[in-house]
Amino acid sequence: MKDKTMFRGILLVALSAACYGLMPTFAKLAYAAGTSLYTLLFLRFSVGAVFMFVLIWIKKVPLPQKGDILRYFLLGAIGYVSHSFCFFTALDHAPSSVVSLLLYTYPALVMLGSAAFFKEKITLRKVISLLLAVGGAFVIIGTELGGSSFGIMMAVLCAFGYSAYILVSARLVKQGEGMQSSAFIMLGAAVGYALMNLGFGFAPPTNMSGMLGVVLLALISTALGFWAFFTGMEKTGPAKAALLSTVEPVITVLSSALLLHEPLTASVILGGVLVLGGLVITSLPTKE
């Protein structure tokens, strides 16, 4: 029974990573239609939050307590906005490969944080899975070096910020509240990016292709991705959830090759095999 619960959690977190992995493909549709970064993120979380609240209303899911609502809202308005702001700022000052390489140190940080704060054991299997998955992500992303010290600093802050976000989420999100927490986290992030749009200006997509990109980004890479991650993390724990999330760059590259006709190189195939090897080791049943 325990192994079945863990396997469901693994599938959900892997589904979440796949949803997030499709995000760059959907975002490119919106960018091609003239959407600005902050407007795209505002629309992403606004549409996603509306969808989740409608779903909660249809399914008659009870809302969390007032204190939990405030915590979830702040988790989005402060936690998600801050680390995503660091990520996109880093992209303006350093190559995307360098930013991604530094970001994908977060599974190791989460594993250490889980051991320190949640007393999760660091087993040999976890270490091997981590090395395979993170190594595969690095192979996929590449090893291009460069960028300003400010860009590198922001990328490192993003890795630490995302690790903290996962660990805090694991503590704050209550059992069975994956859907409700996702809705209020998205609402908080939407409010945070709404304030940014006041300063940077509002630039929505100018054609139907761009609008489609926004809708797909909101429903698949936000609503479904958030719900699957938090519901899955309830069953796997934060360390394993962070490790499973390394499938994201595999999905990103594959979707770019299939939908945007970007090249599929040998390093991408090798990196994908390493990541999937790490996921297989993670999903193997454990002895009681």
VOKE-579986 format. One line per 5 residues: number of its first residue (from 1); their letters; for each residue x, y, z of C-alpha. Coordinates in steps of 0.001 Angstrom, whole numbers. Layout:
% residues N
NUM = a = X,Y,Z ~ ...;
//
This chain:
% residues 288
1 = mkdkt = 0,0,0 ~ 2850,2327,905 ~ 4608,1581,-2403 ~ 1380,2268,-4342 ~ 982,5644,-2635;
6 = mfrgi = 4600,6516,-3378 ~ 4213,5466,-7023 ~ 1133,7701,-7405 ~ 3124,10564,-5939 ~ 5997,9904,-8349;
11 = llval = 3604,9927,-11319 ~ 2018,13188,-10168 ~ 5343,14989,-9655 ~ 6588,13678,-13019 ~ 3342,14971,-14596;
16 = saacy = 3980,18342,-12940 ~ 7531,18437,-14342 ~ 6178,17605,-17803 ~ 3664,20473,-17514 ~ 6432,22891,-16482;
21 = glmpt = 8662,21513,-19232 ~ 6099,22613,-21839 ~ 6145,26165,-20462 ~ 8904,27585,-22747 ~ 7098,26281,-25845;
26 = fakla = 3819,27948,-24834 ~ 5663,31109,-23761 ~ 7312,31442,-27170 ~ 3861,31557,-28801 ~ 2915,34437,-26518;
31 = yaagt = 6234,36271,-26956 ~ 5879,36043,-30751 ~ 2565,37889,-30387 ~ 4187,40839,-28612 ~ 3519,39852,-24997;
36 = slytl = 5933,41239,-22412 ~ 7479,39054,-19702 ~ 5595,40569,-16754 ~ 2302,40661,-18636 ~ 2714,37011,-19609;
41 = lflrf = 3360,36004,-15998 ~ 394,38090,-14782 ~ -1919,36485,-17353 ~ -490,33043,-16602 ~ -1318,33187,-12907;
46 = svgav = -4575,35154,-13297 ~ -6117,32719,-15794 ~ -4765,29760,-13814 ~ -6218,31084,-10539 ~ -9643,31718,-12113;
51 = fmfvl = -9669,28185,-13535 ~ -8741,26645,-10172 ~ -11357,28641,-8234 ~ -14050,27661,-10766 ~ -12978,24016,-10385;
56 = iwikk = -13140,24324,-6583 ~ -16654,25779,-6877 ~ -17855,23078,-9286 ~ -16430,20238,-7174 ~ -17661,21947,-3963;
61 = vplpq = -14231,21576,-2359 ~ -14127,23280,1073 ~ -11853,26301,1337 ~ -8895,26238,3766 ~ -9038,28065,7082;
66 = kgdil = -8382,31823,7030 ~ -4854,31467,8407 ~ -3978,28865,5777 ~ -5457,31039,3003 ~ -3179,33909,4043;
71 = ryfll = -136,31619,4172 ~ -844,30185,716 ~ -1423,33674,-705 ~ 1889,34945,706 ~ 3655,31817,-536;
76 = gaigy = 2677,32887,-4049 ~ 3015,36661,-3665 ~ 6425,36484,-1979 ~ 7880,33007,-2474 ~ 6988,32263,-6093;
81 = vshsf = 7304,35841,-7353 ~ 10710,36390,-5742 ~ 12459,33294,-7090 ~ 10890,33629,-10563 ~ 11912,37304,-10621;
86 = cffta = 15498,36253,-9807 ~ 15365,33662,-12601 ~ 14181,36025,-15335 ~ 16511,38795,-14150 ~ 19425,36349,-14335;
91 = ldhap = 18476,35507,-17926 ~ 19012,39167,-18837 ~ 22594,39132,-17497 ~ 23902,35617,-18190 ~ 23488,32907,-20854;
96 = ssvvs = 20417,30722,-20349 ~ 22640,27624,-20103 ~ 24568,29096,-17156 ~ 21347,30157,-15415 ~ 19807,26720,-15899;
101 = lllyt = 22949,24927,-14718 ~ 22957,26940,-11508 ~ 19200,26523,-11036 ~ 19441,22737,-11280 ~ 21557,22613,-8146;
106 = ypalv = 18256,22946,-6261 ~ 17527,19171,-5933 ~ 20745,18789,-3935 ~ 19849,21828,-1813 ~ 16357,20438,-1166;
111 = mlgsa = 17790,17041,-221 ~ 20122,18676,2305 ~ 17332,20916,3595 ~ 14971,17943,3981 ~ 17611,16113,5987;
116 = affke = 18249,19155,8190 ~ 14651,20279,8789 ~ 12458,17215,8156 ~ 14914,14486,9236 ~ 14647,12702,5867;
121 = kitlr = 17379,10097,5414 ~ 19992,10656,2703 ~ 20245,7128,1321 ~ 22675,5746,-1260 ~ 19773,5328,-3705;
126 = kvisl = 18844,9009,-3337 ~ 22445,10087,-3920 ~ 22787,7916,-7053 ~ 19442,9141,-8386 ~ 20435,12738,-7695;
131 = llavg = 23779,12386,-9486 ~ 22149,10766,-12539 ~ 19246,13226,-12744 ~ 21195,16434,-12133 ~ 24070,15211,-14312;
136 = gafvi = 21604,14485,-17101 ~ 20066,17941,-16758 ~ 23545,19480,-17006 ~ 24330,17453,-20142 ~ 21067,18585,-21765;
141 = igtel = 21579,22246,-20889 ~ 25236,22322,-21922 ~ 28364,23778,-20385 ~ 28569,27232,-21935 ~ 30231,29615,-19498;
146 = ggssf = 29998,33359,-19284 ~ 27728,36119,-18026 ~ 28139,38926,-15552 ~ 28725,38338,-11860 ~ 25335,39950,-11185;
151 = gimma = 23585,37453,-13467 ~ 25353,34521,-11812 ~ 24478,35882,-8366 ~ 20783,36156,-9331 ~ 20822,32576,-10683;
156 = vlcaf = 22306,31300,-7418 ~ 19672,33262,-5465 ~ 17015,31660,-7657 ~ 18298,28158,-6834 ~ 18279,28884,-3094;
161 = gysay = 14925,30660,-3365 ~ 13283,27781,-5230 ~ 14714,25279,-2738 ~ 13302,27330,139 ~ 9951,27577,-1678;
166 = ilvsa = 9726,23769,-1986 ~ 10726,23169,1637 ~ 8319,25803,2986 ~ 5535,24473,756 ~ 6116,20967,2097;
171 = rlvkq = 5587,22310,5616 ~ 2700,24738,4940 ~ 508,22894,2415 ~ -1832,20648,4380 ~ -2697,17091,3392;
176 = gegmq = -5492,17018,816 ~ -5302,20740,12 ~ -3298,20520,-3216 ~ -6089,22113,-5255 ~ -6972,24847,-2746;
181 = ssafi = -3369,25772,-2000 ~ -2576,25961,-5723 ~ -5473,28378,-6279 ~ -4394,30803,-3561 ~ -686,30542,-4438;
186 = mlgaa = -1563,31441,-8045 ~ -3748,34301,-6808 ~ -854,35655,-4736 ~ 1540,35404,-7690 ~ -1025,37139,-9947;
191 = vgyal = -1304,40052,-7506 ~ 2495,40300,-7278 ~ 2895,40456,-11061 ~ -70,42842,-11377 ~ 1917,45319,-9289;
196 = mnlgf = 4939,44807,-11566 ~ 2779,45541,-14617 ~ 1940,48925,-13118 ~ 5635,49795,-13368 ~ 6630,47999,-16583;
201 = gfapp = 3410,48419,-18575 ~ 727,45976,-19742 ~ 1350,44326,-23146 ~ -1123,41505,-23946 ~ -779,39224,-27005;
206 = tnmsg = -1955,40743,-30293 ~ -3214,37619,-32112 ~ -5055,34333,-31513 ~ -1841,32289,-31538 ~ -517,34382,-28668;
211 = mlgvv = -3781,34052,-26739 ~ -3648,30277,-27224 ~ -125,30269,-25802 ~ -1316,32173,-22714 ~ -4289,29836,-22162;
216 = llali = -2165,26683,-22531 ~ 488,28178,-20236 ~ -2150,28971,-17613 ~ -4093,25702,-17746 ~ -1347,23124,-18391;
221 = stalg = 1908,24693,-17132 ~ 272,26429,-14160 ~ -3045,25000,-12924 ~ -2349,21334,-13715 ~ 1363,21676,-12917;
226 = fwaff = 798,23267,-9489 ~ -1923,20802,-8453 ~ 94,17761,-9566 ~ 3242,18988,-7788 ~ 1649,19713,-4407;
231 = tgmek = -553,16599,-4456 ~ 2423,14451,-5483 ~ 4778,16012,-2925 ~ 2337,15002,-156 ~ 3159,11390,-1052;
236 = tgpak = 6864,11606,-1992 ~ 8295,14261,328 ~ 10183,17389,-814 ~ 13568,15785,-1575 ~ 12200,13150,-3937;
241 = aalls = 9815,15697,-5522 ~ 12743,18015,-6315 ~ 14715,15119,-7804 ~ 11768,14016,-9960 ~ 11398,17583,-11262;
246 = tvepv = 14660,17185,-13197 ~ 12599,15553,-15968 ~ 11516,19104,-16839 ~ 14428,19961,-19206 ~ 13905,16643,-21021;
251 = itvls = 10285,17601,-21772 ~ 11330,21144,-22716 ~ 13827,19956,-25299 ~ 11564,17232,-26707 ~ 8588,19596,-27034;
256 = salll = 10803,22222,-28682 ~ 12016,19605,-31175 ~ 8516,18305,-31949 ~ 6518,21542,-31910 ~ 9089,24236,-32731;
261 = heplt = 11350,22056,-34925 ~ 14472,22799,-32871 ~ 17393,20347,-33331 ~ 17639,17196,-31214 ~ 21338,16583,-30463;
266 = asvil = 23273,13608,-29103 ~ 23878,15431,-25790 ~ 20120,15871,-25369 ~ 19532,12148,-25916 ~ 22344,11190,-23505;
271 = ggvlv = 21124,13653,-20878 ~ 17567,12360,-21232 ~ 18722,8774,-20681 ~ 20590,9826,-17500 ~ 17578,11731,-16131;
276 = lgglv = 15201,8869,-16857 ~ 17693,6453,-15260 ~ 17585,8536,-12098 ~ 13778,8514,-12164 ~ 13670,4722,-12575;
281 = itslp = 15923,4256,-9542 ~ 13756,6683,-7564 ~ 10527,4861,-8435 ~ 11775,1378,-7485 ~ 9879,-6,-4455;
286 = tke = 11701,187,-1134 ~ 12045,-2523,1487 ~ 9967,-2127,4641;
//
